[in-house]
């Protein structure tokens, strides 16, 4: 008898907030410290999403607790310049959110009769 | 009093474990941002309202969902028995064994629970190996 072990990918089903999506997107390419992350979130959203420093670190704390991001140890890391990077779990959540948004976009496009737009 | 000093005072509104973890980073980021936006009223309004709102949210989150399992140092404080790396490794291996057993029984709810437990222990071990102090650690 042959047993096949399937890996069940479990993601949190709730849609992510825009700042969280932007933060995960920013960290998807490379590790960043807080200031670089703030600047990148602004750039990714064309200046529309501007997080305060307190809000940013509240979100970082939650993402660390959920293990979607982790501290990234660098040679020159000082206590006031800690870098963060996306974990495999965070990447999975981001992929799931992108798939959800893509599906939503497709549905809206179909309903509006904008096929090929 | 400089603006960053006032900001530092407002940081005291946050729970102690949050301050231990992030206060230096927050001050550093705030100072960098303040330096590039000198005198911008909207910026300071956003920052000061953000910090007070953030502190309220942190306290609410702490009160409502404080499910954090004590860090090794806290466990040592309360029980008088220090938790060693070997014990944490044992706990992690046990969690993995239980997770595998749960998967074999098709009990995926418990498997997920043991998987989370294993990830938590891995995180603690990683922090200990890198000499990072646990949040809320008492130094006295």
gemmi code that builds the backbone of each chain (N, CA, C; Angstrom):
import gemmi

chains = {
    "A": [
        ("UNK", (0.849, -1.201, 0.000), (0.000, 0.000, 0.000), (0.882, 1.248, 0.000)),
        ("UNK", (0.495, 2.166, -0.814), (1.315, 3.368, -0.931), (0.604, 4.544, -0.247)),
        ("UNK", (1.336, 5.205, 0.607), (0.765, 6.363, 1.307), (1.282, 7.630, 0.642)),
        ("UNK", (0.405, 8.532, 0.451), (0.813, 9.818, -0.119), (0.541, 10.887, 0.929)),
        ("UNK", (1.581, 11.615, 1.304), (1.418, 12.687, 2.285), (1.243, 13.992, 1.529)),
        ("UNK", (0.105, 14.597, 1.737), (-0.148, 15.885, 1.092), (0.071, 16.993, 2.104)),
        ("UNK", (0.730, 18.026, 1.678), (0.951, 19.153, 2.561), (-0.238, 20.111, 2.439)),
        ("UNK", (-0.926, 20.305, 3.540), (-2.078, 21.208, 3.516), (-1.592, 22.626, 3.790)),
        ("UNK", (-1.845, 23.467, 2.854), (-1.445, 24.862, 3.011), (-2.596, 25.624, 3.654)),
        ("UNK", (-2.352, 26.072, 4.867), (-3.393, 26.778, 5.604), (-3.030, 28.252, 5.664)),
        ("UNK", (-3.920, 29.080, 5.185), (-3.688, 30.527, 5.290), (-4.853, 31.138, 6.041)),
        ("UNK", (-4.596, 32.291, 6.663), (-5.685, 32.992, 7.325), (-6.609, 33.538, 6.245)),
        ("UNK", (-7.900, 33.260, 6.396), (-8.830, 33.532, 5.306), (-9.198, 35.007, 5.178)),
        ("UNK", (-9.016, 35.774, 6.255), (-9.479, 37.163, 6.222), (-8.650, 37.998, 5.247)),
        ("UNK", (-9.314, 38.899, 4.513), (-8.540, 39.777, 3.626), (-7.571, 40.638, 4.444)),
        ("UNK", (-6.442, 40.925, 3.867), (-5.450, 41.740, 4.576), (-5.725, 43.221, 4.335)),
        ("UNK", (-5.335, 44.042, 5.285), (-5.497, 45.485, 5.098), (-4.446, 45.964, 4.097)),
        ("UNK", (-4.719, 47.112, 3.492), (-3.797, 47.616, 2.473), (-2.388, 47.880, 3.023)),
        ("UNK", (-2.260, 48.520, 4.205), (-0.894, 48.715, 4.711), (-0.134, 47.402, 4.906)),
        ("UNK", (-0.835, 46.366, 5.364), (-0.160, 45.077, 5.570), (0.279, 44.487, 4.234)),
        ("UNK", (-0.591, 44.567, 3.224), (-0.217, 44.056, 1.894), (1.012, 44.806, 1.379)),
        ("UNK", (0.998, 46.118, 1.568), (2.128, 46.924, 1.084), (3.412, 46.585, 1.837)),
        ("UNK", (3.299, 46.373, 3.147), (4.485, 46.026, 3.935), (5.054, 44.678, 3.502)),
        ("UNK", (4.161, 43.692, 3.326), (4.630, 42.369, 2.903), (5.244, 42.445, 1.501)),
        ("UNK", (4.604, 43.229, 0.637), (5.126, 43.387, -0.728), (6.517, 44.016, -0.688)),
        ("UNK", (6.652, 45.020, 0.163), (7.940, 45.701, 0.263), (9.038, 44.745, 0.729)),
        ("UNK", (8.687, 43.873, 1.677), (9.699, 42.961, 2.225), (9.911, 41.726, 1.349)),
        ("UNK", (9.063, 41.564, 0.328), (9.177, 40.365, -0.524), (10.470, 40.378, -1.325)),
        ("UNK", (10.954, 41.562, -1.657), (12.145, 41.615, -2.513), (13.438, 41.509, -1.707)),
        ("UNK", (13.475, 42.184, -0.567), (14.712, 42.155, 0.231), (14.411, 42.609, 1.661)),
        ("UNK", (15.250, 42.250, 2.618), (15.037, 42.715, 3.999), (15.179, 44.237, 4.076)),
        ("UNK", (14.385, 44.828, 4.969), (14.467, 46.295, 5.137), (14.325, 46.643, 6.605)),
        ("UNK", (14.912, 47.766, 6.994), (14.670, 48.264, 8.342), (13.516, 49.254, 8.292)),
        ("UNK", (13.082, 49.712, 9.466), (11.842, 50.471, 9.581), (11.719, 51.666, 8.659)),
        ("UNK", (12.760, 52.482, 8.603), (12.684, 53.704, 7.797), (12.554, 53.369, 6.308)),
        ("UNK", (13.364, 52.416, 5.844), (13.307, 52.021, 4.430), (11.937, 51.427, 4.099)),
        ("UNK", (11.379, 50.711, 5.057), (10.068, 50.095, 4.859), (8.985, 51.171, 4.708)),
        ("UNK", (9.048, 52.188, 5.573), (8.079, 53.291, 5.488), (8.155, 53.994, 4.131)),
        ("UNK", (9.381, 54.268, 3.713), (9.565, 54.970, 2.442), (9.058, 54.122, 1.276)),
        ("UNK", (9.312, 52.812, 1.351), (8.908, 51.931, 0.258), (7.384, 51.790, 0.199)),
        ("UNK", (6.749, 51.750, 1.371), (5.281, 51.669, 1.402), (4.689, 52.914, 0.746)),
        ("UNK", (5.268, 54.070, 1.038), (4.804, 55.324, 0.406), (4.990, 55.260, -1.103)),
        ("UNK", (6.143, 54.760, -1.515), (6.451, 54.709, -2.948), (5.538, 53.714, -3.670)),
        ("UNK", (5.336, 52.543, -3.043), (4.480, 51.522, -3.664), (3.049, 52.011, -3.843)),
        ("UNK", (2.599, 52.865, -2.928), (1.212, 53.346, -2.997), (1.129, 54.733, -3.639)),
        ("UNK", (2.170, 55.156, -4.286), (2.239, 56.500, -4.898), (1.929, 57.598, -3.892)),
        ("UNK", (2.370, 57.422, -2.674), (2.198, 58.444, -1.639), (0.834, 58.435, -0.972)),
        ("UNK", (-0.038, 57.512, -1.373), (-1.397, 57.485, -0.825), (-1.407, 56.942, 0.608)),
        ("UNK", (-0.599, 55.928, 0.878), (-0.553, 55.334, 2.221), (0.668, 55.869, 2.954)),
        ("UNK", (0.410, 56.682, 3.965), (1.507, 57.220, 4.777), (1.288, 56.771, 6.218)),
        ("UNK", (2.130, 55.880, 6.656), (1.986, 55.334, 8.008), (2.768, 56.191, 8.991)),
        ("UNK", (2.205, 56.364, 10.180), (3.007, 56.998, 11.227), (3.969, 55.944, 11.768)),
        ("UNK", (5.007, 56.403, 12.432), (6.012, 55.456, 12.944), (5.380, 54.490, 13.954)),
        ("UNK", (4.504, 55.031, 14.825), (3.837, 54.173, 15.813), (2.974, 53.107, 15.161)),
        ("UNK", (2.254, 53.504, 14.112), (1.398, 52.542, 13.400), (2.250, 51.465, 12.737)),
        ("UNK", (3.369, 51.898, 12.140), (4.257, 50.939, 11.477), (4.726, 49.871, 12.454)),
        ("UNK", (5.183, 50.307, 13.629), (5.747, 49.326, 14.560), (4.669, 48.485, 15.245)),
        ("UNK", (3.451, 49.021, 15.335), (2.331, 48.184, 15.796), (2.093, 47.043, 14.822)),
        ("UNK", (2.145, 47.392, 13.516), (1.948, 46.367, 12.479), (3.120, 45.382, 12.466)),
        ("UNK", (4.340, 45.904, 12.625), (5.517, 45.017, 12.646), (5.396, 44.022, 13.799)),
        ("UNK", (4.952, 44.522, 14.938), (4.798, 43.650, 16.110), (3.820, 42.498, 15.815)),
        ("UNK", (2.681, 42.850, 15.198), (1.680, 41.812, 14.890), (2.235, 40.823, 13.870)),
        ("UNK", (2.933, 41.334, 12.864), (3.474, 40.447, 11.830), (4.558, 39.529, 12.408)),
        ("UNK", (5.331, 40.045, 13.373), (6.336, 39.199, 14.040), (5.651, 38.111, 14.861)),
        ("UNK", (4.582, 38.505, 15.571), (3.866, 37.529, 16.398), (3.238, 36.433, 15.537)),
        ("UNK", (2.736, 36.832, 14.365), (2.138, 35.846, 13.453), (3.194, 35.091, 12.648)),
        ("UNK", (4.452, 35.510, 12.810), (5.591, 34.926, 12.089), (5.456, 35.055, 10.576)),
        ("UNK", (4.903, 36.159, 10.149), (4.868, 36.456, 8.713), (6.148, 37.175, 8.318)),
        ("UNK", (6.762, 37.838, 9.287), (8.081, 38.429, 9.069), (8.981, 38.005, 10.227)),
        ("UNK", (10.273, 38.196, 10.042), (11.209, 37.880, 11.128), (12.351, 38.877, 11.111)),
        ("UNK", (13.034, 38.942, 12.241), (14.200, 39.820, 12.301), (15.295, 39.235, 11.428)),
        ("UNK", (15.997, 40.124, 10.764), (17.073, 39.699, 9.887), (18.373, 40.233, 10.464)),
        ("UNK", (19.223, 39.317, 10.865), (20.473, 39.719, 11.508), (21.506, 40.089, 10.459)),
        ("UNK", (21.995, 41.305, 10.571), (23.052, 41.755, 9.667), (24.310, 41.977, 10.488)),
        ("UNK", (25.426, 42.054, 9.791), (26.703, 42.253, 10.479), (26.701, 43.554, 11.291)),
        ("UNK", (26.121, 44.608, 10.654), (26.198, 45.924, 11.283), (24.890, 46.314, 11.972)),
        ("UNK", (24.076, 45.302, 12.327), (22.788, 45.614, 12.921), (22.973, 46.226, 14.309)),
        ("UNK", (22.501, 47.452, 14.473), (22.481, 48.046, 15.805), (21.044, 47.937, 16.320)),
        ("UNK", (20.871, 48.192, 17.603), (19.567, 47.989, 18.214), (18.513, 48.943, 17.642)),
        ("UNK", (18.977, 50.105, 17.139), (18.001, 51.056, 16.604), (17.842, 50.941, 15.092)),
        ("UNK", (18.481, 49.943, 14.482), (18.360, 49.777, 13.030), (18.226, 48.293, 12.702)),
        ("UNK", (17.109, 47.738, 13.105), (16.847, 46.312, 12.942), (16.155, 46.061, 11.603)),
        ("UNK", (16.687, 45.113, 10.836), (16.056, 44.794, 9.548), (15.066, 43.644, 9.721)),
        ("UNK", (14.083, 43.615, 8.850), (13.056, 42.571, 8.871), (12.967, 41.952, 7.493)),
        ("UNK", (12.596, 40.683, 7.470), (12.399, 40.029, 6.176), (11.153, 39.147, 6.218)),
        ("UNK", (10.666, 38.842, 5.036), (9.462, 38.024, 4.909), (9.806, 36.564, 5.197)),
        ("UNK", (8.932, 35.867, 5.912), (9.128, 34.435, 6.133), (8.363, 33.663, 5.050)),
        ("UNK", (8.568, 32.362, 5.024), (7.833, 31.526, 4.055), (6.328, 31.642, 4.314)),
        ("UNK", (5.985, 31.729, 5.580), (4.572, 31.844, 5.952), (3.988, 33.186, 5.465)),
        ("UNK", (4.768, 34.237, 5.609), (4.330, 35.554, 5.145), (4.180, 35.586, 3.633)),
        ("UNK", (5.120, 34.936, 2.957), (5.062, 34.886, 1.491), (3.808, 34.141, 1.046)),
        ("UNK", (3.470, 33.084, 1.780), (2.271, 32.305, 1.460), (1.012, 33.167, 1.635)),
        ("UNK", (0.990, 33.958, 2.714), (-0.153, 34.839, 2.965), (-0.278, 35.887, 1.869)),
        ("UNK", (0.870, 36.427, 1.452), (0.854, 37.451, 0.406), (0.368, 36.849, -0.910)),
        ("UNK", (0.847, 35.644, -1.214), (0.391, 34.968, -2.442), (-1.115, 34.720, -2.398)),
        ("UNK", (-1.606, 34.313, -1.229), (-3.045, 34.043, -1.092), (-3.847, 35.331, -1.290)),
        ("UNK", (-3.329, 36.434, -0.746), (-4.034, 37.712, -0.880), (-4.021, 38.183, -2.337)),
        ("UNK", (-2.901, 37.987, -3.005), (-2.825, 38.375, -4.427), (-3.814, 37.547, -5.247)),
        ("UNK", (-3.907, 36.258, -4.925), (-4.857, 35.396, -5.642), (-6.289, 35.868, -5.393)),
        ("UNK", (-6.573, 36.267, -4.149), (-7.919, 36.755, -3.814), (-8.230, 38.034, -4.585)),
        ("UNK", (-7.277, 38.945, -4.626), (-7.476, 40.213, -5.339), (-7.619, 39.982, -6.839)),
        ("UNK", (-6.836, 39.030, -7.352), (-6.907, 38.724, -8.786), (-8.293, 38.179, -9.138)),
        ("UNK", (-8.807, 37.311, -8.260), (-10.123, 36.734, -8.489), (-11.193, 37.824, -8.439)),
        ("UNK", (-11.056, 38.725, -7.470), (-12.005, 39.840, -7.328), (-11.979, 40.727, -8.570)),
        ("UNK", (-10.768, 41.017, -9.042), (-10.602, 41.853, -10.227), (-11.243, 41.187, -11.449)),
        ("UNK", (-11.025, 39.872, -11.557), (-11.582, 39.126, -12.688), (-13.108, 39.165, -12.655)),
        ("UNK", (-13.676, 38.963, -11.463), (-15.137, 38.975, -11.321), (-15.694, 40.345, -11.696)),
        ("UNK", (-15.060, 41.393, -11.185), (-15.531, 42.747, -11.469), (-15.406, 43.064, -12.959)),
        ("UNK", (-14.304, 42.633, -13.543), (-14.081, 42.864, -14.973), (-15.160, 42.187, -15.803)),
        ("UNK", (-15.473, 40.937, -15.430), (-16.506, 40.192, -16.160), (-17.865, 40.869, -16.029)),
        ("UNK", (-18.200, 41.281, -14.792), (-19.510, 41.907, -14.567), (-19.649, 43.221, -15.326)),
        ("UNK", (-18.572, 43.927, -15.429), (-18.620, 45.225, -16.117), (-18.495, 45.083, -17.628)),
        ("UNK", (-18.307, 43.851, -18.073), (-18.155, 43.631, -19.509), (-16.899, 44.250, -20.064)),
        ("UNK", (-15.848, 44.200, -19.275), (-14.589, 44.827, -19.695), (-13.563, 43.791, -20.125)),
        ("UNK", (-14.048, 42.689, -20.667), (-13.101, 41.642, -21.052), (-12.078, 42.193, -22.023)),
        ("UNK", (-10.848, 41.888, -21.758), (-9.766, 42.355, -22.620), (-9.302, 43.758, -22.295)),
        ("UNK", (-9.969, 44.403, -21.299), (-9.585, 45.775, -20.922), (-8.302, 45.756, -20.143)),
    ],
    "B": [
        ("UNK", (12.344, 71.657, 25.505), (12.225, 70.237, 25.175), (12.138, 70.059, 23.654)),
        ("UNK", (12.986, 69.190, 23.126), (12.962, 68.929, 21.693), (11.759, 68.052, 21.350)),
        ("UNK", (11.406, 68.058, 20.057), (10.243, 67.267, 19.627), (10.488, 65.776, 19.887)),
        ("UNK", (11.724, 65.330, 19.629), (11.996, 63.901, 19.830), (11.935, 63.523, 21.312)),
        ("UNK", (12.242, 64.498, 22.193), (12.105, 64.218, 23.634), (10.639, 64.040, 24.005)),
        ("UNK", (9.794, 64.899, 23.436), (8.361, 64.785, 23.679), (7.846, 63.441, 23.148)),
        ("UNK", (8.352, 63.067, 21.988), (7.958, 61.789, 21.376), (8.378, 60.621, 22.278)),
        ("UNK", (9.584, 60.757, 22.827), (10.109, 59.716, 23.725), (9.218, 59.582, 24.971)),
        ("UNK", (8.752, 60.726, 25.465), (7.864, 60.696, 26.640), (6.554, 59.985, 26.289)),
        ("UNK", (6.029, 60.304, 25.094), (4.766, 59.681, 24.686), (4.901, 58.167, 24.491)),
        ("UNK", (6.111, 57.739, 24.169), (6.337, 56.289, 24.009), (6.070, 55.528, 25.308)),
        ("UNK", (6.151, 56.252, 26.435), (5.886, 55.616, 27.734), (4.431, 55.154, 27.849)),
        ("UNK", (3.576, 55.629, 26.936), (2.183, 55.192, 26.958), (2.041, 53.724, 26.539)),
        ("UNK", (3.030, 53.225, 25.813), (2.963, 51.841, 25.323), (3.257, 50.846, 26.445)),
        ("UNK", (2.761, 49.620, 26.316), (3.119, 48.584, 27.293), (4.633, 48.359, 27.341)),
        ("UNK", (5.119, 47.965, 28.500), (6.563, 47.829, 28.720), (7.244, 46.892, 27.747)),
        ("UNK", (6.602, 45.762, 27.436), (7.265, 44.795, 26.553), (7.432, 45.362, 25.146)),
        ("UNK", (6.447, 46.152, 24.718), (6.548, 46.788, 23.401), (7.697, 47.793, 23.396)),
        ("UNK", (7.793, 48.577, 24.487), (8.874, 49.574, 24.571), (10.242, 48.891, 24.559)),
        ("UNK", (10.344, 47.783, 25.315), (11.623, 47.064, 25.358), (12.054, 46.630, 23.960)),
        ("UNK", (11.067, 46.187, 23.190), (11.373, 45.649, 21.870), (11.684, 46.735, 20.848)),
        ("UNK", (10.901, 47.820, 20.863), (10.923, 48.711, 19.705), (11.277, 50.175, 19.971)),
        ("UNK", (11.359, 50.610, 21.233), (11.445, 52.061, 21.459), (12.644, 52.701, 20.750)),
        ("UNK", (13.802, 52.044, 20.788), (14.979, 52.652, 20.161), (14.822, 52.759, 18.647)),
        ("UNK", (14.235, 51.713, 18.065), (13.996, 51.749, 16.617), (13.004, 52.847, 16.258)),
        ("UNK", (11.939, 52.956, 17.057), (10.898, 53.943, 16.770), (11.476, 55.357, 16.841)),
        ("UNK", (12.254, 55.610, 17.880), (12.860, 56.941, 18.031), (13.784, 57.232, 16.841)),
        ("UNK", (14.563, 56.232, 16.464), (15.500, 56.414, 15.354), (14.754, 56.745, 14.058)),
        ("UNK", (13.684, 55.983, 13.779), (12.911, 56.218, 12.547), (12.228, 57.583, 12.605)),
        ("UNK", (11.679, 57.908, 13.786), (11.003, 59.208, 13.929), (11.987, 60.348, 13.667)),
        ("UNK", (13.187, 60.247, 14.213), (14.177, 61.321, 14.036), (14.592, 61.464, 12.567)),
        ("UNK", (14.718, 60.330, 11.885), (15.061, 60.395, 10.453), (13.958, 61.076, 9.651)),
        ("UNK", (12.714, 60.719, 9.990), (11.585, 61.309, 9.255), (11.439, 62.792, 9.602)),
        ("UNK", (11.623, 63.113, 10.880), (11.487, 64.512, 11.312), (12.552, 65.372, 10.640)),
        ("UNK", (13.744, 64.811, 10.458), (14.835, 65.574, 9.848), (14.522, 65.927, 8.392)),
        ("UNK", (13.794, 65.058, 7.717), (13.503, 65.346, 6.309), (12.223, 66.166, 6.135)),
        ("UNK", (11.459, 66.313, 7.198), (10.214, 67.088, 7.070), (10.147, 68.158, 8.153)),
        ("UNK", (11.205, 68.881, 8.313), (11.280, 69.876, 9.381), (10.124, 70.868, 9.290)),
        ("UNK", (9.432, 71.032, 10.412), (8.398, 72.061, 10.489), (7.079, 71.722, 9.811)),
        ("UNK", (6.916, 70.500, 9.346), (5.654, 70.139, 8.708), (4.624, 69.810, 9.781)),
        ("UNK", (3.611, 70.656, 9.889), (2.613, 70.475, 10.946), (1.869, 69.148, 10.779)),
        ("UNK", (1.477, 68.854, 9.538), (0.721, 67.618, 9.296), (1.514, 66.376, 9.706)),
        ("UNK", (2.804, 66.428, 9.465), (3.654, 65.290, 9.828), (3.629, 65.055, 11.343)),
        ("UNK", (3.834, 66.147, 12.097), (3.864, 65.982, 13.559), (2.492, 65.596, 14.102)),
        ("UNK", (1.444, 66.137, 13.477), (0.084, 65.762, 13.884), (-0.128, 64.265, 13.663)),
        ("UNK", (0.285, 63.781, 12.476), (0.125, 62.359, 12.152), (0.935, 61.489, 13.126)),
        ("UNK", (2.163, 61.909, 13.406), (3.026, 61.107, 14.277), (2.488, 61.061, 15.711)),
        ("UNK", (2.083, 62.216, 16.235), (1.645, 62.235, 17.636), (0.275, 61.575, 17.814)),
        ("UNK", (-0.601, 61.744, 16.814), (-1.889, 61.039, 16.920), (-1.657, 59.537, 16.724)),
        ("UNK", (-0.709, 59.187, 15.831), (-0.394, 57.773, 15.576), (0.137, 57.078, 16.808)),
        ("UNK", (0.964, 57.798, 17.560), (1.585, 57.153, 18.723), (0.560, 56.966, 19.855)),
        ("UNK", (-0.342, 57.926, 20.009), (-1.352, 57.777, 21.078), (-2.375, 56.713, 20.687)),
        ("UNK", (-2.777, 56.734, 19.417), (-3.722, 55.710, 18.948), (-3.091, 54.313, 19.047)),
        ("UNK", (-1.826, 54.236, 18.621), (-1.114, 52.957, 18.659), (-1.001, 52.413, 20.073)),
        ("UNK", (-0.756, 53.324, 21.040), (-0.636, 52.882, 22.437), (-1.962, 52.321, 22.935)),
        ("UNK", (-3.070, 52.983, 22.582), (-4.397, 52.488, 22.995), (-4.640, 51.092, 22.414)),
        ("UNK", (-4.303, 50.935, 21.120), (-4.528, 49.642, 20.453), (-3.682, 48.554, 21.110)),
        ("UNK", (-2.428, 48.901, 21.420), (-1.537, 47.910, 22.039), (-2.062, 47.459, 23.405)),
        ("UNK", (-2.539, 48.434, 24.195), (-3.059, 48.065, 25.512), (-4.320, 47.224, 25.386)),
        ("UNK", (-5.190, 47.616, 24.444), (-6.418, 46.835, 24.237), (-6.073, 45.401, 23.823)),
        ("UNK", (-5.135, 45.303, 22.854), (-4.729, 43.976, 22.376), (-4.141, 43.160, 23.515)),
        ("UNK", (-3.366, 43.840, 24.364), (-2.708, 43.135, 25.472), (-3.748, 42.635, 26.472)),
        ("UNK", (-4.733, 43.494, 26.755), (-5.757, 43.126, 27.745), (-6.671, 42.025, 27.202)),
        ("UNK", (-7.097, 42.191, 25.941), (-8.087, 41.264, 25.380), (-7.491, 39.919, 24.967)),
        ("UNK", (-6.301, 39.946, 24.411), (-5.755, 38.684, 23.863), (-4.338, 38.436, 24.343)),
        ("UNK", (-4.124, 38.516, 25.621), (-2.774, 38.250, 26.123), (-2.591, 36.755, 26.294)),
        ("UNK", (-2.246, 36.124, 25.148), (-2.096, 34.671, 25.164), (-0.628, 34.278, 25.165)),
        ("UNK", (0.235, 35.299, 25.327), (1.667, 35.026, 25.192), (2.152, 34.055, 26.271)),
        ("UNK", (2.829, 33.029, 25.844), (3.389, 32.060, 26.786), (4.671, 32.652, 27.345)),
        ("UNK", (4.901, 32.520, 28.660), (6.068, 33.178, 29.243), (7.365, 32.783, 28.556)),
        ("UNK", (8.239, 33.773, 28.404), (9.544, 33.497, 27.814), (10.367, 32.694, 28.820)),
        ("UNK", (11.450, 32.057, 28.375), (12.262, 31.265, 29.303), (12.691, 32.050, 30.533)),
        ("UNK", (13.061, 33.317, 30.345), (13.534, 34.101, 31.496), (12.394, 34.338, 32.483)),
        ("UNK", (11.168, 34.588, 31.928), (10.020, 34.801, 32.807), (9.662, 33.504, 33.528)),
        ("UNK", (9.758, 32.394, 32.794), (9.454, 31.103, 33.411), (10.413, 30.841, 34.563)),
        ("UNK", (11.660, 31.214, 34.352), (12.652, 31.027, 35.405), (12.317, 31.876, 36.625)),
        ("UNK", (11.813, 33.104, 36.356), (11.464, 33.992, 37.460), (10.326, 33.430, 38.299)),
        ("UNK", (9.342, 32.823, 37.641), (8.152, 32.413, 38.369), (8.304, 31.042, 39.017)),
        ("UNK", (9.065, 30.168, 38.401), (9.166, 28.817, 38.947), (10.463, 28.590, 39.706)),
        ("UNK", (11.437, 29.450, 39.499), (12.732, 29.270, 40.134), (13.596, 28.266, 39.413)),
        ("UNK", (13.066, 27.642, 38.337), (13.828, 26.664, 37.582), (14.135, 27.209, 36.206)),
        ("UNK", (15.391, 27.470, 35.890), (15.692, 28.015, 34.572), (15.384, 27.004, 33.468)),
        ("UNK", (14.869, 27.505, 32.347), (14.602, 26.641, 31.217), (15.847, 26.622, 30.342)),
        ("UNK", (16.368, 25.449, 30.086), (17.605, 25.361, 29.317), (17.286, 25.176, 27.845)),
        ("UNK", (18.307, 25.383, 27.018), (18.149, 25.179, 25.571), (17.776, 23.725, 25.297)),
        ("UNK", (18.388, 22.811, 26.068), (18.117, 21.386, 25.856), (16.641, 21.080, 26.119)),
        ("UNK", (16.101, 21.691, 27.182), (14.677, 21.465, 27.485), (13.780, 22.009, 26.390)),
        ("UNK", (14.163, 23.188, 25.884), (13.366, 23.780, 24.796), (13.438, 22.906, 23.548)),
        ("UNK", (14.640, 22.370, 23.272), (14.778, 21.467, 22.121), (13.924, 20.216, 22.299)),
        ("UNK", (13.900, 19.707, 23.554), (13.065, 18.535, 23.838), (11.592, 18.843, 23.601)),
        ("UNK", (11.165, 20.025, 24.102), (9.763, 20.418, 23.923), (9.424, 20.533, 22.445)),
        ("UNK", (10.399, 21.057, 21.691), (10.161, 21.230, 20.249), (10.030, 19.868, 19.556)),
        ("UNK", (10.911, 18.944, 19.939), (10.840, 17.606, 19.336), (9.528, 16.908, 19.689)),
        ("UNK", (9.088, 17.121, 20.930), (7.812, 16.531, 21.350), (6.665, 17.106, 20.523)),
        ("UNK", (6.708, 18.405, 20.309), (5.659, 19.058, 19.506), (5.642, 18.492, 18.090)),
        ("UNK", (6.836, 18.255, 17.531), (6.917, 17.697, 16.170), (6.332, 16.280, 16.139)),
        ("UNK", (6.702, 15.477, 17.162), (6.179, 14.100, 17.215), (4.655, 14.101, 17.304)),
        ("UNK", (4.123, 14.984, 18.177), (2.673, 15.054, 18.342), (1.995, 15.544, 17.068)),
        ("UNK", (2.655, 16.456, 16.370), (2.095, 16.970, 15.120), (2.010, 15.849, 14.081)),
        ("UNK", (3.080, 15.065, 13.975), (3.101, 13.955, 13.013), (2.028, 12.930, 13.368)),
        ("UNK", (1.906, 12.649, 14.685), (0.890, 11.683, 15.122), (-0.513, 12.200, 14.808)),
        ("UNK", (-0.722, 13.497, 14.993), (-2.032, 14.083, 14.702), (-2.352, 14.005, 13.217)),
        ("UNK", (-1.335, 14.255, 12.391), (-1.546, 14.167, 10.934), (-1.920, 12.734, 10.558)),
        ("UNK", (-1.233, 11.765, 11.185), (-1.524, 10.353, 10.900), (-2.967, 9.999, 11.264)),
        ("UNK", (-3.494, 10.673, 12.304), (-4.890, 10.427, 12.717), (-5.876, 11.295, 11.942)),
        ("UNK", (-5.356, 12.091, 11.016), (-6.159, 13.066, 10.253), (-6.786, 14.107, 11.178)),
        ("UNK", (-6.130, 14.344, 12.296), (-6.604, 15.348, 13.246), (-5.849, 16.653, 12.946)),
        ("UNK", (-6.332, 17.366, 11.913), (-5.567, 18.507, 11.422), (-5.662, 19.727, 12.331)),
        ("UNK", (-6.700, 19.779, 13.138), (-6.816, 20.917, 14.067), (-5.684, 20.865, 15.094)),
        ("UNK", (-5.510, 19.675, 15.693), (-4.425, 19.534, 16.669), (-3.056, 19.602, 15.998)),
        ("UNK", (-2.990, 19.106, 14.757), (-1.713, 19.176, 14.027), (-1.290, 20.628, 13.852)),
        ("UNK", (-2.253, 21.455, 13.517), (-1.965, 22.890, 13.352), (-1.506, 23.496, 14.685)),
        ("UNK", (-2.169, 23.069, 15.786), (-1.821, 23.590, 17.112), (-0.362, 23.218, 17.454)),
        ("UNK", (-0.011, 21.947, 17.213), (1.360, 21.518, 17.519), (2.368, 22.182, 16.576)),
        ("UNK", (1.933, 22.423, 15.346), (2.814, 23.108, 14.395), (3.102, 24.536, 14.883)),
        ("UNK", (2.069, 25.211, 15.360), (2.248, 26.570, 15.896), (3.168, 26.554, 17.118)),
        ("UNK", (2.968, 25.539, 17.972), (3.788, 25.413, 19.175), (5.263, 25.202, 18.804)),
        ("UNK", (5.460, 24.356, 17.790), (6.831, 24.079, 17.339), (7.474, 25.347, 16.783)),
        ("UNK", (6.685, 26.108, 16.014), (7.217, 27.349, 15.433), (7.563, 28.356, 16.533)),
        ("UNK", (6.725, 28.396, 17.567), (6.973, 29.325, 18.680), (8.283, 28.968, 19.389)),
        ("UNK", (8.469, 27.666, 19.646), (9.687, 27.226, 20.329), (10.924, 27.479, 19.466)),
        ("UNK", (10.764, 27.280, 18.171), (11.871, 27.527, 17.239), (12.277, 29.003, 17.302)),
        ("UNK", (11.240, 29.844, 17.359), (11.469, 31.291, 17.423), (12.226, 31.657, 18.710)),
        ("UNK", (11.801, 31.071, 19.837), (12.460, 31.349, 21.119), (13.920, 30.883, 21.065)),
        ("UNK", (14.129, 29.679, 20.535), (15.493, 29.147, 20.442), (16.371, 30.042, 19.562)),
        ("UNK", (15.769, 30.495, 18.459), (16.507, 31.381, 17.551), (16.928, 32.656, 18.283)),
        ("UNK", (15.985, 33.223, 19.039), (16.276, 34.453, 19.792), (17.363, 34.207, 20.835)),
        ("UNK", (17.259, 33.062, 21.527), (18.256, 32.761, 22.558), (19.646, 32.565, 21.953)),
        ("UNK", (19.670, 31.877, 20.798), (20.956, 31.632, 20.148), (21.615, 32.926, 19.682)),
        ("UNK", (20.758, 33.908, 19.351), (21.297, 35.185, 18.864), (21.409, 36.222, 19.964)),
        ("UNK", (21.122, 35.795, 21.199), (21.291, 36.701, 22.337), (20.279, 37.820, 22.392)),
        ("UNK", (19.090, 37.620, 21.767), (18.050, 38.649, 21.797), (17.220, 38.428, 23.056)),
        ("UNK", (17.053, 39.485, 23.846), (16.284, 39.329, 25.077), (14.811, 39.194, 24.758)),
        ("UNK", (14.116, 38.353, 25.516), (12.700, 38.112, 25.274), (11.898, 39.343, 25.656)),
        ("UNK", (10.736, 39.586, 24.963), (9.921, 40.727, 25.308), (9.402, 40.640, 26.725)),
        ("UNK", (9.407, 41.762, 27.414), (8.858, 41.795, 28.763), (9.774, 41.168, 29.796)),
        ("UNK", (11.014, 40.945, 29.410), (11.949, 40.271, 30.302), (12.247, 41.157, 31.526)),
        ("UNK", (12.199, 40.527, 32.666), (12.522, 41.288, 33.883), (14.016, 41.157, 34.129)),
        ("UNK", (14.630, 42.274, 34.384), (16.083, 42.238, 34.556), (16.492, 42.204, 36.024)),
        ("UNK", (15.558, 42.573, 36.908), (15.902, 42.641, 38.332), (16.101, 41.245, 38.914)),
    ],
}
model = gemmi.Model(1)
for chain_id, residues in chains.items():
    chain = gemmi.Chain(chain_id)
    for i, (resn, *xyz) in enumerate(residues, 1):
        res = gemmi.Residue()
        res.name, res.seqid = resn, gemmi.SeqId(i, " ")
        for name, pos in zip(("N", "CA", "C"), xyz):
            atom = gemmi.Atom()
            atom.name, atom.element = name, gemmi.Element(name[0])
            atom.pos, atom.b_iso = gemmi.Position(*pos), 0.0
            res.add_atom(atom)
        chain.add_residue(res)
    model.add_chain(chain)
structure = gemmi.Structure()
structure.add_model(model)
structure.setup_entities()
